[in-house]
Amino acid sequence: MITAVDTNILLAVLKPDDAHADSSNRGLLDSLKEGAIVFSEPVYAELATRFSEQEELDAFLLGTGLQLLPTRPGSLYLAGQKWRQYTVTRPSGLVCPECGSMQDAACVNCGAPIRTRQHILADFIIGAHARLQADRLLTRDRGFYGTYFPELALA
């Protein structure tokens, strides 16, 4: 069993006081018992923001047993197709990353609706990489990945 891991899991592990640290640690340990844990280039880049030196990041990854698995062209193509779908159909409001439900928010000063782009192309690369190069994805962003990658098993 190959498990791809999303950045949000690893960031929670790096911050012991994070509300999701315990569940993220458990998810990683359970996944390691079942096989390899891999990650894509966007996860590496997003993790780099938490380390002052590349050597520190590489030591963390080596210590956890996680492996960078380069993204293949087919995964990148799938990411582009899903990104296009998202840009055409993305909601104009806020979406809960856990369950996918819409939320309304308005400016406290003028009452105008607050809009945000909640996902970037990197999210789609992570999902497509997991879909085509792993057996499942360990993430907390189940609503998003369940919507755009419904055939992807989530851990």
Secondary structure, DSSP 8 states (H G I E B T S, - for coil): --EEE-HHHHHHHH-TTSTTHHHHHHHHHHHHHHS-EEE-HHHHHHHHTT-SSHHHHHHHHHHHT-EE----HHHHHHHHHHHHHHHHH--SSEE-TTT--EE--B-TTT--B-------HHHHHHHHHHHHHSSEEE-S-HHHHHHH-TTS-B-
